[in-house]
Amino acid sequence: MTNDDSRRVNHVIENYFQGIYSGDVRLLESTLHKDALLFGDINGTPYFKKLTDYIRGVRERKSPKELGEKFQMKVVSLEITNSLAVAKLSSPMFGFNYIDYLSIHKIEDDWLIVNKLFTNVEVVSFVL
């Protein structure tokens, strides 16, 4: 891993945050592999979407920014090994405390999110 790789992975995460916060689907799509899958649960209800369905949902909803929500998203942890990265994120929005786990892979010199796992928790607390 190089400093450039670290910078580029962080840039992908920043664009991911800005894309979901502002509802900018072009920016969000630029961070995700075309075959990315999204799995998780919301209040215990299983969630699965292919990228096209996820992007449609983001496009059709009011964004946290439009709703006047404060931007509170942050990286909790990030590990980069060779061409792989795993990020744990805190993404509070819409009254939920989402925890996202992103698998990020360097493919043909581009870092892209290839998988997203997420859940919501009552109270956000982390041991660092």
N, C-alpha and C positions, 0 to 999 in steps of 0.2 A: 504494500500500500504506500502511496506517495502522498505528500501534502496536497497535491493537486486532486487526487482521488478523494481525500477527506473534504476538501473544499467543494468538490462537485456533488458529493453525496449530501452534504449539508444544504447545498443549493436546491437539490431535488426536494428535500424535506421542506425547506422554506416555501418553495413553489406549491407543494402539496397543501401546506397550511393556508397559504393565500388563496389558492383555488377553491378549497372547501369553505373558507371563511367568507370570501367575496362572491362565491357562485360563479367564478370565472372558469367555465368548463374547458376552454381551450388551454388555459394554463394548467388546470388539473390533468387533462388528457396528456399533456406534454411530460408528465411525471410517471405515467403508468404504461406498462407494456400492453400492447393491443389485446393480449390474451389473459390479462390479469384477472384473478378471481378474488372475491370478497366474501369472507365468512365471519360469522360472529353471532352474538345474541344481544337482544335489547330487552332488558328486564326478564331474562330467561327464555325469551322467544327466539328460536333459531332464525338466522338470517343468512341468505346466500344470494349473491347476485353476480352475473357476468358484468364485464366492464360496460357494455352498451346500456344495460338496464340501470346501473349505478349512475352513469353520466346523465341519463335521461332524468333520473330522480333529482339530481343536483340542479339540472337546468330548470326543472319545473317547480322547484320550491323557492320560497323566499330565503335568501342567505342570512346567516347570522349578522353580517354587516348591515343588510337592509333592515333587519329587525332591531338594530341599535345595540346589539350585544357587544360587549367589550372583548377584544381579542385577548385570549388567555392561553393559547396553545403553546406547548413547549416540548422540547426533547427531554425525555427522562434519562435515556441511555442510548448509546450508539456504539456498535462494534463493527469494525471493518476488517475483513481477512481476505487478502488477495482480491478476487473479483466479487466478493459477497459482502453484504452489509445487513445488519439487523438493527432496527430502531424501535424503541419503546417510546410512545408519545402520549402526552396528556392533551386531549382535545375537547375541553368543555364547550358545549354549545347546545342550544335548544332545551336547556334545563337538564341535560344529561352530563355526566362526567365520563366521557368516553376515554378508554385506554385503547390505543391502536398499536399493533405490532406489524411493522412493515418489513417485508423481505425485499431487499434491493439488490439488483444484480447488474454487473457491468457487461453489457452485450454490445459487441462491435464498437467499443469505446464510448458508449452511452450508458449512464447509470439510470436504471428504470425500476420502479416499483413493480414487482412481479406477483406479489400476493399481499393481501391485507387481512389481518385478523383483528377483531375488535369486540369489546364488550363495554358495558357501562357499570359503574360502581357507585355506591351511595356516597362514600367519602373518599376523596383522593388522598392517599398517603403512600409515600415511597420511602424505602430504605436505600440510601445511596452509600 
